[in-house]
Structures are given as C-alpha cells and as structure tokens.
Amino acid sequence: MSRGAGQAMRQEATPPAPQLMPGSVCEIWGALNVTPDSFSDGGQFFEPVRALARAQEMLREGADVIDVGGESSRPAGATYGEGSMHVPVEEELARVLPVVRALARAGHRVSVDTVKAEVARAVLDEGAQIINDVSCGQGPELLERVARSGAELVLMHNRGRGQVSPPFTVYGFVVADVARELEEARERAERAGVPRARIWFDPGVGFAKTAAQSMAVLAALPRLVALGQRVLVGASRKSFIAKVAATPEGREPAPNERLPGTLASVLAAAHDGAHAVRVHDVAEAWQALAFDRALLEARPC
C-alpha cells in the first residue's frame, strides 16, 4: 500500500458514530469482503482504501460490527461450480490487515472471517475482537489462539468446505443434526479454553445444505437459540433465496436482486431471537428492523 493510501486510510478512520436504536436486541454485522471472488461483491472492495471507505459507510448506516473476510468461502456445488479458491496465509493477511488495523485503532468492533490460525493470531494482535470460523471449530490451533486472546468466537455450522452436494447434504433430520454438530463444536472450543460466554452459533444457511434444508434450519431458529449461545444469521444475498423465491417467470434472481428475500430473512431471524444478522445491505436492514420494532411497539397490549 502506498504512503498516500495509508494516510488517506488514517484520515478517514473515524466516521460519525451511528445513532443506534435504543434497546435494539438484534445487531447488524456488515459484510466486508476484501476478495476478488466472493459470490456477491467480489472485487468491489479489494483495494484497502475502498474497503475502508465501505466499512465507514456501513458504520454510518448503523452496523454494530464490521465482518472482514480475506478469503471467499463460497461453497462448491451447482451454483458456484468448484467453489472458492484457497488463499495463502500471506495473501489473506495482506488483504485484511490494513482494514482491521484502521478500524480497530478507531475503536470499532471488528470480526474477521478466517479458518487459519496464523491469520487469527495476526488480526487479534491488531485489535480484532471476534473470529468468525466457518469451519465449525475444526482447527484446534485457531481455537487455542482465540482462547488465549480473550476474543469472541463464531462457530458456523458447516461440513467439509460447505459443498452443497452429497455426502455433505445428507442429514437424518437437518435441524437436529445441525444443533448437535454445533454443540460438538462448542465442546471443542471449550476444551481449547474458549469460555462458553464468548461463543456464538451461526446455523450456516447455504453451506452444506440444499435450499430446502437452509429454509428448514432458518424456520427452526428458536430451537438453535434455545441452545444457549448468541446466534448470528447470515442469509444475505445467498443462492437459496433465489431458489425458493424465483421471479414470476421462473428466473432465479442474481445476488444483487435478492434484497427483498434478504430483508425477509433478517426480520424472521430477529423475530425468532437471533442476536445478530450479517448483511451486505446495512442501511436497508437497519430500516427494516427499525420499522419492525416501531410497529411492534405500536401494537396495543
């Protein structure tokens, strides 16, 4: 990164504080993919200055957390073919560290989406407060790094690398199996030293699940909330929305045409007790949640 770009990032590191909804119980995590190949916004925020500008915009729009990802996790299957490409540690760090460093130094809550212990160590040293682990706690070294740091940990339900095909999509009863596998991941994290109070569950809709299975898990969210962990739901713009809500002509909407379905998932998650939603469209999610909350408060007792 050039000296001028670094100065621009430092100068822009502190946006106006968002006016959060009083009493809000469902946080908004803004998805920031500093990758060339993410399924929805790959390449848009690959440059550090553009990534930081987008992070600042999401904070102004009401994001509570910026979730930074330096390696696409799009799963293999009919929708995305072979899925995401593996990114070396050095490349992933080059993508995420400038943004994490600037946001953390400005006092913002930062989550980093990674499965690599080396990346987790580096971003935690730079001030990230959350590691978002899409491997469902399969890496013992990553869990130990989180435990030593005092950071929070998101355990996202997943199998393999999220392939939407057998054997990964073979379940006895998908909701019960997801719940059990999340509890097993929690046990791994606790054995590594991560306190239960610092663990989040993410049901992993869209990963190792068909569209029907993702819908079943989302519809059964209260059962997952009842497991006792804070729950993060990340349905934003995912392909299962397009499959279950095609256009009247039968066409599956492209990622940037899935905002209505995304907002429906946000409201459903909030109603069913989710503690946070991860979205690409922060302003729209904020407005939907604010209106929904106002409507609930306006109803007669």
C-alpha positions as CSV (number, residue, x, y, z in Angstrom):
1,M,0.0,0.0,0.0
2,S,1.4,3.4,-0.9
3,R,2.2,6.1,1.7
4,G,-0.6,8.3,0.3
5,A,-3.1,5.5,0.6
6,G,-2.1,4.8,4.2
7,Q,-2.5,8.5,5.0
8,A,-6.0,8.5,3.4
9,M,-7.0,5.5,5.5
10,R,-5.8,7.1,8.7
11,Q,-7.6,10.3,7.9
12,E,-10.8,8.5,7.2
13,A,-10.6,6.0,10.1
14,T,-13.3,7.6,12.3
15,P,-16.7,8.1,10.8
16,P,-19.5,9.8,12.7
17,A,-20.9,7.4,15.3
18,P,-24.2,5.8,14.2
19,Q,-27.3,6.5,16.3
20,L,-28.2,3.0,17.4
21,M,-31.8,2.1,18.0
22,P,-32.4,2.4,21.8
23,G,-33.0,-1.1,23.2
24,S,-32.0,-2.8,20.0
25,V,-31.5,-6.5,20.6
26,C,-30.5,-7.7,17.1
27,E,-27.2,-6.4,16.0
28,I,-26.2,-5.7,12.4
29,W,-22.9,-7.1,11.1
30,G,-21.7,-5.5,7.9
31,A,-20.1,-8.0,5.5
32,L,-16.9,-6.6,4.0
33,N,-15.3,-9.0,1.5
34,V,-11.8,-7.8,0.6
35,T,-11.6,-10.5,-2.1
36,P,-11.7,-10.7,-5.9
37,D,-14.0,-13.7,-6.0
38,S,-16.7,-13.5,-3.3
39,F,-20.1,-14.6,-4.7
40,S,-21.9,-11.2,-4.3
41,D,-19.4,-8.4,-4.1
42,G,-16.1,-9.9,-5.1
43,G,-13.6,-7.3,-6.4
44,Q,-15.6,-4.3,-5.3
45,F,-13.6,-3.6,-2.1
46,F,-10.4,-5.4,-2.9
47,E,-8.3,-2.2,-2.6
48,P,-7.7,-1.2,1.1
49,V,-8.8,2.4,0.6
50,R,-12.1,1.3,-1.0
51,A,-12.6,-1.3,1.6
52,L,-12.2,1.1,4.5
53,A,-14.5,3.6,2.8
54,R,-17.1,0.9,2.5
55,A,-16.6,0.0,6.2
56,Q,-17.1,3.6,7.2
57,E,-20.2,3.8,5.1
58,M,-21.7,0.7,6.8
59,L,-20.8,2.1,10.3
60,R,-22.7,5.3,9.4
61,E,-25.6,3.2,8.2
62,G,-25.8,1.5,11.6
63,A,-23.5,-1.5,11.5
64,D,-22.5,-2.7,15.0
65,V,-19.7,-4.9,13.7
66,I,-17.7,-5.0,10.5
67,D,-17.0,-8.6,9.5
68,V,-13.9,-8.6,7.3
69,G,-13.2,-11.6,5.0
70,G,-10.0,-12.1,3.0
71,E,-10.8,-15.5,1.5
72,S,-14.0,-16.3,-0.2
73,S,-16.0,-19.2,1.4
74,R,-18.5,-19.7,-1.4
75,P,-19.2,-23.4,-1.4
76,A,-18.8,-25.8,-4.3
77,G,-22.0,-27.1,-6.0
78,A,-24.4,-26.5,-8.8
79,T,-24.5,-22.7,-8.1
80,Y,-20.7,-21.9,-7.8
81,G,-19.1,-24.8,-9.6
82,E,-15.8,-25.7,-7.9
83,G,-16.4,-23.0,-5.2
84,S,-13.8,-20.7,-3.7
85,M,-10.1,-20.9,-4.2
86,H,-7.6,-21.4,-1.4
87,V,-5.7,-18.3,-0.5
88,P,-2.2,-18.4,1.1
89,V,-1.8,-17.0,4.6
90,E,0.4,-14.1,3.4
91,E,-2.1,-13.1,0.8
92,E,-5.0,-13.2,3.2
93,L,-3.1,-11.1,5.7
94,A,-2.2,-8.6,3.0
95,R,-5.9,-8.2,2.2
96,V,-7.3,-7.9,5.7
97,L,-4.7,-6.4,8.0
98,P,-4.8,-2.8,6.7
99,V,-8.6,-2.6,7.2
100,V,-8.6,-4.4,10.5
101,R,-5.8,-2.2,11.8
102,A,-7.5,1.0,10.8
103,L,-10.9,0.1,12.2
104,A,-9.7,-1.4,15.4
105,R,-7.5,1.7,16.1
106,A,-10.6,3.9,15.6
107,G,-12.4,1.9,18.3
108,H,-14.8,-0.1,16.1
109,R,-15.8,-3.7,16.7
110,V,-14.2,-5.9,14.1
111,S,-14.8,-9.5,13.2
112,V,-12.5,-11.5,10.9
113,D,-13.8,-14.4,8.8
114,T,-11.0,-16.9,8.7
115,V,-10.2,-20.5,9.3
116,K,-6.4,-20.0,9.6
117,A,-4.7,-19.9,13.0
118,E,-1.9,-17.7,11.6
119,V,-4.5,-15.1,10.3
120,A,-6.4,-15.2,13.6
121,R,-3.3,-14.5,15.6
122,A,-2.3,-11.6,13.4
123,V,-5.7,-9.9,13.3
124,L,-6.3,-10.4,17.1
125,D,-2.9,-8.8,17.7
126,E,-4.1,-5.8,15.6
127,G,-7.3,-5.4,17.7
128,A,-9.9,-7.6,16.1
129,Q,-12.4,-8.7,18.8
130,I,-14.2,-11.6,17.0
131,I,-13.1,-14.5,14.9
132,N,-15.8,-15.9,12.6
133,D,-14.9,-19.5,11.9
134,V,-16.7,-21.0,9.0
135,S,-15.1,-24.4,9.6
136,C,-17.2,-25.0,12.7
137,G,-14.3,-25.2,15.0
138,Q,-12.3,-27.8,13.1
139,G,-8.9,-26.2,13.7
140,P,-7.5,-26.8,17.2
141,E,-4.8,-24.1,16.8
142,L,-7.3,-21.5,15.8
143,L,-9.4,-22.3,18.8
144,E,-6.4,-22.0,21.1
145,R,-5.4,-18.7,19.6
146,V,-8.9,-17.3,20.3
147,A,-8.9,-18.7,23.8
148,R,-5.6,-17.0,24.7
149,S,-6.7,-13.7,23.2
150,G,-9.9,-13.3,25.1
151,A,-11.8,-12.7,21.8
152,E,-15.2,-13.9,20.9
153,L,-15.7,-16.8,18.5
154,V,-18.4,-17.5,15.9
155,L,-18.9,-21.2,15.2
156,M,-20.7,-21.6,11.9
157,H,-22.2,-24.9,11.1
158,N,-20.5,-26.5,8.1
159,R,-19.4,-29.7,6.7
160,G,-16.3,-30.1,4.5
161,R,-15.8,-26.8,2.7
162,G,-19.6,-26.2,2.5
163,Q,-20.2,-28.3,-0.6
164,V,-23.9,-28.4,-1.5
165,S,-23.8,-32.0,-2.6
166,P,-23.7,-35.5,-1.0
167,P,-22.4,-36.7,1.3
168,F,-22.3,-33.2,3.0
169,T,-26.0,-32.6,2.5
170,V,-27.1,-36.0,3.8
171,Y,-28.8,-35.5,7.2
172,G,-31.1,-37.6,9.3
173,F,-33.1,-34.6,10.4
174,V,-31.3,-31.4,9.4
175,V,-32.3,-29.2,12.3
176,A,-31.4,-31.9,15.0
177,D,-28.2,-32.7,13.2
178,V,-27.2,-29.0,12.9
179,A,-27.9,-28.4,16.6
180,R,-25.9,-31.5,17.6
181,E,-23.0,-30.6,15.5
182,L,-22.9,-27.0,16.8
183,E,-22.9,-28.4,20.3
184,E,-20.0,-30.6,19.4
185,A,-18.1,-27.6,18.0
186,R,-18.8,-25.7,21.3
187,E,-17.3,-28.6,23.2
188,R,-14.2,-28.5,21.1
189,A,-13.9,-24.7,21.7
190,E,-14.4,-25.1,25.4
191,R,-11.8,-27.8,25.6
192,A,-9.4,-25.4,23.9
193,G,-10.1,-22.8,26.6
194,V,-12.8,-20.6,25.0
195,P,-15.4,-19.8,27.6
196,R,-19.0,-20.6,26.6
197,A,-19.9,-16.9,27.2
198,R,-17.7,-15.8,24.3
199,I,-19.1,-18.3,21.8
200,W,-21.7,-17.5,19.1
201,F,-23.5,-20.0,16.9
202,D,-24.2,-19.5,13.2
203,P,-26.6,-22.1,11.6
204,G,-24.7,-21.8,8.3
205,V,-27.5,-21.5,5.9
206,G,-26.3,-22.0,2.4
207,F,-23.3,-24.2,3.5
208,A,-23.6,-28.0,3.1
209,K,-27.3,-27.5,2.8
210,T,-29.8,-27.6,0.0
211,A,-32.2,-24.7,-0.4
212,A,-34.9,-26.7,1.4
213,Q,-32.5,-27.6,4.2
214,S,-31.4,-24.0,4.6
215,M,-35.1,-23.0,4.9
216,A,-35.8,-25.7,7.4
217,V,-32.9,-24.5,9.6
218,L,-33.9,-20.9,9.3
219,A,-37.5,-21.8,10.2
220,A,-36.3,-23.7,13.3
221,L,-34.1,-20.9,14.6
222,P,-35.8,-20.8,18.0
223,R,-34.5,-24.3,18.6
224,L,-31.0,-23.2,17.9
225,V,-31.4,-20.1,20.1
226,A,-32.5,-22.4,22.9
227,L,-29.1,-24.0,22.9
228,G,-28.0,-21.0,25.0
229,Q,-25.5,-19.3,22.7
230,R,-25.9,-15.9,21.0
231,V,-26.9,-16.6,17.4
232,L,-25.7,-14.9,14.2
233,V,-27.7,-15.5,11.0
234,G,-26.0,-14.8,7.6
235,A,-28.5,-15.3,4.9
236,S,-27.7,-12.1,2.9
237,R,-28.0,-12.5,-0.9
238,K,-27.4,-16.2,-0.7
239,S,-28.5,-18.5,-3.6
240,F,-31.1,-20.4,-1.6
241,I,-33.1,-17.2,-1.5
242,A,-33.2,-17.2,-5.3
243,K,-34.1,-20.8,-5.5
244,V,-37.1,-20.5,-3.1
245,A,-38.2,-17.1,-4.4
246,A,-37.7,-17.1,-8.2
247,T,-39.3,-14.4,-10.3
248,P,-42.8,-15.0,-11.8
249,E,-41.1,-16.0,-15.0
250,G,-39.1,-18.7,-13.1
251,R,-35.8,-16.9,-13.2
252,E,-33.5,-17.1,-10.2
253,P,-32.6,-13.6,-9.1
254,A,-28.9,-12.6,-9.2
255,P,-27.1,-11.8,-5.9
256,N,-27.8,-8.0,-6.3
257,E,-31.5,-8.8,-6.9
258,R,-32.0,-10.7,-3.6
259,L,-32.5,-7.8,-1.2
260,P,-36.3,-8.4,-0.6
261,G,-35.6,-12.0,0.3
262,T,-32.6,-11.0,2.4
263,L,-34.8,-8.5,4.4
264,A,-37.4,-11.2,4.9
265,S,-34.7,-13.4,6.4
266,V,-33.5,-10.5,8.6
267,L,-37.0,-9.9,10.1
268,A,-37.6,-13.6,10.5
269,A,-34.3,-14.1,12.3
270,A,-35.0,-11.1,14.6
271,H,-38.5,-12.3,15.4
272,D,-37.1,-15.8,16.3
273,G,-34.5,-14.5,18.7
274,A,-31.3,-14.0,16.6
275,H,-28.8,-11.8,18.4
276,A,-27.2,-10.5,15.1
277,V,-27.6,-10.7,11.3
278,R,-24.8,-10.5,8.9
279,V,-25.7,-8.5,5.8
280,H,-24.3,-6.7,2.8
281,D,-27.0,-4.1,2.7
282,V,-26.7,-2.4,6.1
283,A,-28.9,0.7,5.6
284,E,-31.8,-1.4,4.3
285,A,-31.5,-3.9,7.1
286,W,-31.4,-1.1,9.6
287,Q,-34.6,0.5,8.2
288,A,-36.4,-2.9,8.1
289,L,-35.5,-3.7,11.7
290,A,-36.3,-0.1,13.0
291,F,-39.7,-0.1,11.3
292,D,-40.5,-3.6,12.6
293,R,-39.6,-2.7,16.1
294,A,-41.7,0.5,15.9
295,L,-44.6,-1.5,14.6
296,L,-44.3,-4.0,17.5
297,E,-44.2,-1.2,20.0
298,A,-47.2,0.5,18.5
299,R,-49.4,-2.6,18.9
300,P,-51.9,-2.4,21.8
301,C,-51.0,-4.6,24.8
